Amino acid sequence: MRKHLPVLSVLMLISALFLFSSCHKSAPQTFEVGEGSFLLDGKPFVVKAGELHFARIPREYWEHRIEMVKAQGMNAVCLYVFWNFHEPQPGEFNFEGQADVRAFVELCQKHGLYVILRPGPYCCAEWEMGGLPWWLLKKKDIQLRSMDEYFVERVRLFENALAEQLADLQLARGGNIIMVQVENEFGGYGTDKPYVAAVRDILREAGWTDVPLFQCDWSSNFENNALDDLLWTMNFGTGSNIDDQFRRLKELRPTTPLMCSEFWSGWFDNWGRAHETRDAKDMVAGLREMLEKNISFSLYMVHGGSSFGHWAGANSPGFQPDCSSYDYDAPISEAGHATPKFDELRAMLQEFTDEPLPPVPAPFPVKAIDAFTLTECAPLMANLPAPVVEDGEVQTFEELNMGWGSALYSTHLKARNVPSTLTIDAHDFAQVFVDGILVGRLDRRLGQKTIDLPATPNGAKLDILVEAMGRINYGRAIKDFKGIVAPVTITHPRPGAEPEQKPLGHWTIRLFPDDYATVSTQNYQPMNADTGDAADFAFMPAYYRGTFTVDDSADTYLDLSTWGKGQVWVNGHAIGRFWQIGPQQSLFMPGCWLKKGENEIIVLDVMGPSTPVIAGLENPILDQLREPTPVIIPAEGETWQGDGPGATWQGDGPGAL
C-alpha cells in the first residue's frame, strides 16, 4: 500500500486541480445569430447587458458590482479589456491581481451573467490612449490602428496572450462568453477594411471560434468598414430615435438581430467643462422601446467607477483631458450605490423578466473623515533626480522611455535687456521659471504655446516643468506624444527689423515618473519655522506627505478643493488626478484600500495648494466648475458625433496629428 501512496497523491492532486479549474464552468451551451433574433440553445434570446470595466473597480468590490448589475435586471456584462493595463512593457504581460480578467469573467458566471468581450486592440472608453500602450510610440513613425507591420505584430501577441486567459470560457466550452467584438467604432477613425479584417483574423486564430464576432459603429458610418461575415451593431445614446438608428441596417440586413452595443446612460466629464448628466426617464424610455421591439442592448455605463491613477484619457478635437471620476451619471454610482436612475430602470426591467429580480445588495458605507493637514513637503526643485539628458536637444517622454509623469527641461539664456517671447509646444501643462521665479503657465487645452519672458541677465536659468495628462483616446490624435514635442524657440524684438527667432539648445532633462516608488522616496522635510509653512509653497511644485486615522475602512471622498493640480496616492494606491478648475473637486477613496488606524497619503501638486488640508466627504463634488473652458467649434466639414458637447468627433479636428 505504501508504495502506491505517491501515485494516489498525484491522482488526487490532478483531480483537485481539475475540479478547481472547472468550478465555475457550466454545461456547454450555444449562442447564435438567428433570423431576427439571437438564439440561446436554439431559443430566441434578448441580450440585456450592462457595461462594467474591472480596471475601474477595486478587485475587492468586483463581486458587489456584479451583483448590482444582476439586481438591476441584466443578463450579461459587457466589458472592455484595456491592452495597456495588461502589457506595461513589450512582452511583459500581467493578468494577476487587479488585472486578473479571468477571475472577473468567472465571477460573472458565478452570478449567472453572460459576458460580451471587447478586446480591442483599441477601446476608446475615455481611457489613456484608448487602451493602446504608450510604448508603441517609441517607434515614432508607427501608424496606429492600421496594417503597420509592427502594430499588427504587437496586436497579435497581445490577443494571443489574452485568449490564453479566456478562450476556454466561451459558452460552447462551458464558460459564459457569448460574443467577442472586433476593433471598436473604427468608422470614427477612418476607412480601412483590410485592417479590420486583419483584427478579425487575429481573433479567430487566437481561438475565438465558438462565439459570434461583431463590430460596432454609428448609424452614420457603419458601412465604411462593415465586413460581410461579422454581426453589425449600432452605438447611440439616451434620447435617440431608435427606428432611425437601425433604419439603414434593416435595409441591408432585414433579418439580422438588432442590438445597440452602447446605449449611453450618461456622459463623461472633461476638466474645465460642466458636469454631464442625462435624464433617467429618457434613458428608461429608450431601453423600454428597444425591449418592446425585440432589440438587444448594452447599457454604457451601468456603473462607471473611477479612472484611478493616470488612466483617464483625453477627448479630441484639440485636447480635452478627462476627469478621474467615471461616474458617467450611470444607474450605479461611482461608489457602487443604487441611484434614482437605478430604481427607475430596475422597475422597468422587472416588467420584462419572468422571475423576481434578486434583492439589491447593501451598499458599502461611506463616511466622512475629519480634516487633516499634510505636514511634510519635498519641493521638486530642491529634490532633483539625476539628469537623463545633458547638453542635448529636447525629447519627448517616449524617447526618454517614460510613460507618465512630469519632466523638467532646463537650459541657460543669454543676456537680453528687453522682453522676449518663448514658444513651447508642450503636452500638456507647462510652467516656466526664470532663475526659480514662475513667469507663466501654458495649458494645452487652450492652445497656449507662447509666453513672454522678462529681460534676463547672461546665464539666467530657464526651467520648463511639463506635466503630462492622459493621452488622447479618440480619433487620429491618439498618436499623442508627451513632454516637449518640438524645438523650443525664443523670439527677440529688433528695432526697425523683423523679430529674430532662434531655437534654444543645450538642454538638461530630468524625469519625475508618477509611480509610488518615486513619490515615496523623496526627501520629505517637516513644514515648520525652519523649512517654511504652507504659504511658502503655494506656487511651488512639490510633493506633500501626511497621515490620517480612521476607525474602520469605509469608503470616503477626499476633498481636494484647496489644492492646485496633481495626483494622490494613499497607502501606495494611485487614486487619481485633481485640478482646481473642476468640475471634479473630490476623489473616490475606496475603503478596501484603507486600514484601521494610520494611513499614509502623498500628494503631488505641480501648482501648490492654498492650504495643505484634506477632509473625507460622504458625497462627491463633481459639479464645481471654477474656470470654464471655451467651447470648441467644429471646423468646416466636421460634425459632432454623439449627443452633446464633449461627445465624440467625426473628422480630423484641430490638434489631430
N, C-alpha and C positions, 0 to 999 in steps of 0.2 A: 504493500500500500504506500509505504514511504517513498518508493522510487517513482510513483505516479503523481506525487504532490506537485512537482514543478509543472507538469503538463496540465493538471487540473487548474493550477493557479493562472496559467497563461490563458486557458479557455475561459475561465471566469472573468479575467481582465478584458478579453476580446468581447465577451458578451456584455459586460458593463459599458464598454466604450460604444458598442452598437446601440444599446438602449439609450445612452446619453445623447448620441448624435441624432437619434430619431425621436427623441422625447416630444418634440414639438411638431413632428410631421403627422400628416393625416393620410387616409387612403387617397390614392391618385384620383384626380377629377379632370374634367375637360372644360376649357373655356374657349369659345369660338366666335368668330364673326359670322352671324347668320343673316338670313334675309329679313332686313328691317329690325333686327334685334340682336343683341348679344345672346349667346346660349351657354348656360352653365349646366353641364351634364345633360345637354340636349334640350334644356328648357329655357324659355325666354327669361332674361335677367337684365335688370336696370342697375347700372353702377351708380352708387351714391357715395362718392369719395370725398374725403377732406384732405387738403394738402397739409403736411406736417414735416418739418425739417429737423431731424435728430441733432444736427450740428448746432441748432439754435436753442436746444433744450438741454439742461444738465442731465447727464445719464441717470442720476438718481431720480429724476422726475419723468423719465420716458414712459414708464408704465402708467402713471397717473394721467398723463396727457392722452395716451392711447385709450384709456378707459373713458376719458371725457369725450373723445371722438365717437366711441361706441354709444355712449349715453346720448350724444347729440342726435343719433339716428342714422349714422353712416354704416355702410357695409364694407368700406375699403379705405385704405390710406394711400395717398399719392405722395411720393417723395423724390426730391432731387438728391443725387449723390454728387457732392462737390469734389471734383478732381483734386483741387489744390488742398483740400482738407485731408486727403489720403496720401498724397505724394509730395511732401515738403521739399524734397530734393530729388533729382532724377534717379529713378530706380530704388528709392527708399520709401517703401510702401508701409502705411500704418493703418491697420484695421483693428486696433485694440483700444480699450478704454472708451473715451468719448467718441472715438472713430469706429467703434465696433458695429458696423451697419448690419451685420448678420444677426447680432443679438437684438437689434431693433426690429428687424423683419420677423424674427421668431416671436418676439413679444406681441406683435400684431396678430400672428397666427394663434397664439395662446388665447387671445381675446376674440377670436372668430372674425378677424378682419382680413380681407384680401389686400394685396399690395400692388400698386401700379408704380413701376420703377422708371425713373427718369435719369439715366446715367450719363447724360451729356453727349459729347465731352463738354459742351457749353451749356450753361443753365440760365444765365441772367440772374433772376431772383434777388436783385439788389445786393448781391454778394460780391466780394472782392474779385475783380476781373471776370465776373460771370462764372466763376468756378475754375477758370483756366489758371495753371500755375505761373507765378511771376517769372520763374526761371526760364520759361520759353523765350522771354525777351532778351536773354543773354545772347541769343542768336539774333542780332539786331535786324537782319533783313528778313526774318521769318514772316510768312503770310499766314496769319491765324485763320482758322475755320476755312481751310482751302486744301487743295491737293499738294500743298507744300510737302516735300518728301519727309523732312524732319518732323513736321507737325503730325502727319499721318502715322509715322513710326511711333511717336510718343503716345498718340491716341490708342493705337493697337496694344501697346504694352500695358497701359492703364486699364483698358476694357478687359483684357485678358486677366489681369490681376483681380479686378472686381468680380468677374464671372467665376473665378476660383472660389470666391467667398459665397456667392449667391446662386449660381446657376442650378444647383441641385434643389433649390427651393421653388422651382417652377411648379405650378399647380399639378401638372401631369406627372410630376415626380414626388408628389406627396407634400409639397410646400404650399405657399399661398400667393405667389407672384403670378398675376393673371395677364399683365400687359407690360411691354417694355417700349419706351419712347426712343426714336431715332433723332438725334440732334435736338434742337429746340428753336422754334419760331425763326427759322432761317430766312423767311421772307423779309424780316426786318433788317437783315444784314446784306442780302444780295440774291443773285440767281446763279446757282451752281449745282445742277442735278448730279453731275459726276461725283462731287464731294459728298452730297447727301447719300448717294448710292454707296460710296466707299464706307461711310459710317455704318450704314445698314449691313453691309457685308462683314465688317469687322465684328459687329454684334453677333451676327449669325455664326461666324467662325469661332467666336469666343464661347458659344454654347447656348445662345438664346434661340433655340429651335422649336420649343414646345409651347410657346406663347405667341399671341398676335403682336407684331411690331406695328407701331403707329407713329405718325408725325403730326405735330400741331402747328397751327399758324392762325392768322386772322382771315376773315372772310374776304378782305380786300386783296390778299396776296398769296393765298394758299396754293393757287395753281402754278405759281412760278417754279416751285421745286417739288411738286407732288409726284411721287413715284407710284406706278400702277399697282405694285404688289404690297403696298402698305395701306393700313387704315388711315383715313384722314379725319382729324378732329379740329374743332374751332375753339379759339380763345376770345372771350369778351367779358364785359363787366356788368355790374348792377345797373339797371335802367335801360339796357339794350333791348332792341326789338328782336325777339327770339326768331321769328319767322324770317326776317331779313338776314340774320346771321347765317342761317342754313340754306337760304334760297338757292344760291349757285351750287352748293354741294349736292342738293337734292336733284338739281337738273342734270348734273354729271353722273351721279350715282343714286338713282331713285330708290334702290333697295338697301342701301348701306345703313347700318345702325348709326344713329346720330349721337354725338357726345360733345359737350362743352368741357374740354380738358382743363380749362382755367376759367371759372366764373368768379370774378374778383369781388370779394366780400367787402373790401375797403380799399385802401391805398397806402403807399409807403410815404415816409416823411424825409424831406431834404433839409439840411442845415440852412437856415435863413428863409424858410418858406413856412407858411401856415400849416398847422397840424391837419391831416386829412381824415375825414370821416365820410361814411356813406350811410344812407337811411336804411334801417332794418326792414321796414315794410317793402321797400323796393327790392331788396335782396330776396326776401322770402317770396314775394310775388313772382320773381323771375324763376326761382327754383320750383315753385309750385307749377308754373306753366310748363316747364320742361318735363316734370314728372307726369303731368296730365297728358303730355304728348309723347310719352314713352322715350324721352331723351335722357341719356345718362349724363352725369356731370361730376366734376371735381371742384369743390369749393376752395378757391385760393384767396386767402388762407382760412382754414378753420381755426388754427392757432398759429400765430406768427413767431412768438418767442423773442429772442434777443440776438443781435449780431455781436457777440462778445468779442473783446479784444480788438483786433484790426480787421475783422472780417466784413464790416459794412463796405459796400462798394460806392459807386457814384454814377448818377444818371448822365445822359447826354441828350441833346446837344450842349456844347460848352462843357462846363464841369459843375455838376450839381451833386456834391457828396451826400450820401445817405446817413441818416441818424442811426445810432446804435440800437435804439428800440425798434423792433419789428412788430410792434403791437398790431399794426395793419388795420385797426378798427375791426378785428376779427371777432367772431362769436365767443371764443375763449381768449381771455385777456393775456397779456404778457406774463402775468404771474400764475396763469392756469385757472382763473376763476370764470365761472359762468356769468355772462353779461346779459342784459335785457335782450340783446340780439340773439344770444344763445337760446333763451327761453322761447322767443317767438319762433325760431327755426325748429326747435325740438317739438313744439306743439304741432307745427305743420307736418313734419316728417312722421310723427306718430300716426297721422291720418293715412299714410302710405305704407304702414307696417302692420302686419297681422298680429304680431305678438307685442305685449307691452315693452316699451324701451327699458333698458336697465336703469337703476337709480343713478342719479348724478353723484359722482364721487365727492366726498367732502374736500373743500379746498385746503391747501396748506395755509397756516396762519401767516398774516403779515403784521409786523409790529414796528412801532416807532422806536428809534434809538435816540437817547439824549445827545445833544450837540457835543462834539468833542473837537479838540484842537490838535492839529499835527504839529509836533514840537521839534522836529529835526528838518534840516534843509541841506541840500547839496547843489549849489548853483552850477549849471552846466559849464559856464566859462571858467570856473575855478576847479573843475574836475575833468579836464580834457584828456581823452584817451590818446594813445599814440597815433600819429597820422598814418593813413593808408596810402596817401599820395603826398609827395613833397616836391615843390618846384615843378609842377606839372600843369596839365590842362584840366578844365572841369570835366567831370564824368558823371554819368547817371548812377543811381543806386544799383541798377542791374549790372552795369560794367564793373562796379565795385563789389558785386556778389552779396548785396544786401536786399532783402525783400521788403522790409518795413522798418520804419523808424524815422530818424532825423539825421541830417548831415550838416557839418559846419565847413563852409568854404572860406578860406582866408588868404589874403594877399596884402600887398602894401601899395599905397598910392604915391604919386609924385606931387610935388608942391603945386597948388593952384590957388591963386588969390581971388578967384571968383567962383561962384557955384557952378556945378556941372550936373549932367544927367546920367544916371546909371540905368542901363537896360538889362533886365534879367528875365529869362523865361524859366520860371521856377514852378515845379509841380510838387507841393501845391500851395504852401503857405510860407512865405519868406519874411524874415525880419533882418533888417540891415543895420549894422553897428559900425561906427567910426570911432576908433580908439575907445571902445567899450560903451559908447553912448548910442542908444537907439535913435536912428534918424528916420525910420519909417518901416511900413509893412506892405507886402504885396499879396493880394488874395486872388488866386487863380479863378475863383467863381466869377469875379467881377472883371476878368480880362486885364488885370493890372500887371504891367511889365516894366514900368519906368518909375524911377524915384529920384528926387532932387537931392544932391549932395551939397553940403556947405563947402566953403573954401577950406582947403586942407593943407597942413604943413607937409613937408617932404618926409616920406616914410610912414605916414599915417596908416594905421592898420584897418583894413576893411574886412569885416566878418559878415557872412551871409548864412544865417541859420535857416535851413529848409526842412519843414516838417511835411512828410507825405501823408495824405489821407488815402482812402480806398481807391483802387484802380477802377476806371470806368467799366461798368458791367453791361453796357448796351451799345449796339451799333458799331460802326467802323472804328470808333475811337477807343475800343477795348485794347488796342495796342498802345498802352498808356505807360510810358517810362516815367520814373520818379527822380526827384532831385533837380539839379540844373540841367536842362536838356539842350541848351545851345550856348555858344560862346557869350560871355558877359562883355558888354561894351560900355565905354564911358564917352560921353559927348561933351566937348568944351566949346563955349561960345568964342568967336573970334571977331573983333571989331572990324566991320567993313568986309567981312568974308563969310562964307558958309561955315557953319559949325564943324568942328573936327571930331570925327568918331574913330575910336581906336579900341581894339579888343584888349582885355586885361588877361595877363598870364601869370605864371609863377605861383600857382595855387597850391596851398596845403589843404588837404581834406581829411576830416575826422568824422567817424561814424558813431552814431548812437542807436544801436538796434533797440527795438521796443520789446525785447524779451525780458522775462523776470530775472534771468542771470545777470543782465546788465543793470537793471534798475535797482536790484537788491544789493549790489556790491559798490555803490557809490560811497564817497567819503562824507557821510552824514555828520553834521555838527548841530549841537543844540542851538535853537534860536533864542539867545539871551543877550545880555548887555554887551558881551564881547563880540558876538557874531552878527548882531543886529536883530531887530524884530521883523515881523511880517511886512511892515510898511517898506522896509529897505528892499524887499524882493518883489514889490508889486509890479514892476515892469522888467523883471529879470527871469529868463528861462531857468527853471530849477526843478529838482526832484524834492518832494516833501515826503516825510515818513512820520507815522504815528501809530498809536494803538487805540482800540476801543474795546469795551467789555460788554458782553451780552449774557443774559441769564439762561437763554436757550437759543437754539439755532433756527429761529423763524425767518421767513423772508422779510426783506425790507427794501426801500428805495433810497439810495444815497442822494442827498440833496447837494448838488454841485453849483448852485446858483450864485455863489460868491467867488467862483473860480473863473479862470480865463479860458484856456483851451488846452486840451491834452488828453491823457489816458489815466486809468485807475487800475491798480492791482490789489486784491485782498487775499491774504493767505496764499499768495503765489498765483492766484487765478486772475487772468486778464478779464476785466469786467466790461470795458468799452470806452468809447470816446465821449468827451463833453466839449461844449463850446458855448460861451456866454451869449452868443447871438440867438440861440434857441432854434426851433421851438422846444426841444427837449432840454430840461434842466435837471433831470434826475437819472440815475442808472439803477436798473433792477439788480438787486443783490440777493441771489438765491441763498436761502437759509442752509441748504445742504453743503455750502462751501464755507459756512461759518462754524465756529466751535464755541462751546460754553466756556466763558472766561475771556481771556485776552485774545484779540485778533489784530494782525498786522495790516496796515493799509499804506500803500505808496501811491503818490500822485505825481505824474509828470505834467507840469504846467508850463508850456512854452511861452506864455504871456505873463503869468504871475497872477495870484489871487488878490482880491481886495482884502480878504481875511482868510487865513488857512483853517477854516472851521467847516465841519461837515456834520449833518444830522441824518438819521434814518427816518423816513417818512412812511406812513401807512398807505399813501396813494401817490402815484407818479405825477410828475409835472411834465406833460407832453405838449402843452399848447401855450407856452410863454415865449412869444416871439419878440425879441428886442431890436433886431436890426434886419428888417425885411430885405430880401434880395430883389433887385429889379427883375421884372418878368422878361423872359427870353422870348422874342418874337420870331416865329418861323421865317426863314429866308424864302425867297421866291422859289416855287416848285416843291416846297416842303410842307408837310402837314403833321399835326399831332395824330398819333395812333393810340387810342385809349379813351379814357373818359374824364380827362381834366388836366389842368396844368401840372407838369411834373410827370405826365404819363409818357409812354414810350414814343419814340420819334421815328418817322419814316423819311429816309433820305440821309445824305451825308452833311450833317449840320455843322455850324461853326464849331471849331475846336476838334473836328474829326481829323484823324491822322491818315 
